[in-house]
Each structure stands twice: as C-alpha cells, then as structure tokens.
C-alpha cells in the first residue's frame, strides 16, 4: 500500500503541536537547537536538509522522511537531488526507500 507522505507531514505537525503544548520548555529548547544548526554556514540549508533526509531514510522513520523531503524541496532541492540522495543512502545503509517494508505502526 502506497503511503500518503503529505498526510504524514500533516499528522506529524499536529503531533508536534501537542508536544509543544504538553512540554513547552522542552520543545522551546529543541526548536532553538534545531534553528541554531539549520542556518547556512559551511553547508547551505538545502544540503543540510538533504543530509537530514538521508539520516531519516537510514533510520527508516517514515514521518521524518516525509517532513524532511518536504523541507528539502522548500529549501530548493529538486526531485533528482532527492532521488539521488536516496540512491546514495540505500546501498550504504541497506535502508533506502527502495528497501523499506511497509511500517506496521507509526513509530520510528
């Protein structure tokens, strides 16, 4: 069964909203850390999102893949760049999207 990645991003965003309400101090610190490392330094923001997407694929976290694929595109990544990223991760980690089995649940 094909996954609806856009629905996954919507669900993840709703779950993060619940976390922010339930643990505001923790989520504020998490957001600050994420913002501190996401800006362009030696690596531009698009490259950082592609790296994060690769990590998401390697650890087989479906919601993370959906979120970071969308974020990479928002940072200017093309379809070809996203596909090449997956092709690069798959053989090196035995966990590329091509090798992924359907998740039994929504956990990572």
Residue pairs with C-beta under 8 A, 6 or more apart in sequence:
1 102
3 62
3 66
3 102
5 65
5 66
5 69
5 70
6 66
6 70
8 62
8 63
8 66
8 67
9 63
9 66
9 67
9 70
11 63
11 106
12 63
12 66
12 67
16 27
19 26
19 27
20 27
37 48
38 45
38 48
39 45
43 51
44 75
45 75
46 72
46 75
46 76
46 77
46 81
48 75
49 68
49 71
49 72
49 75
49 77
50 72
50 77
50 81
50 82
50 85
52 68
52 71
52 72
53 65
53 68
53 69
53 71
53 72
53 82
53 85
54 85
54 86
54 88
54 89
55 64
56 64
56 65
56 67
56 68
57 65
57 85
57 86
57 89
57 90
57 93
57 95
57 96
57 97
58 89
58 93
58 95
59 95
59 108
60 95
60 100
60 103
60 108
61 108
62 103
62 106
62 108
63 106
63 108
64 108
65 97
69 82
72 81
72 82
72 85
73 82
86 96
86 97
86 98
87 96
89 95
89 96
90 96
90 97
90 98
90 99
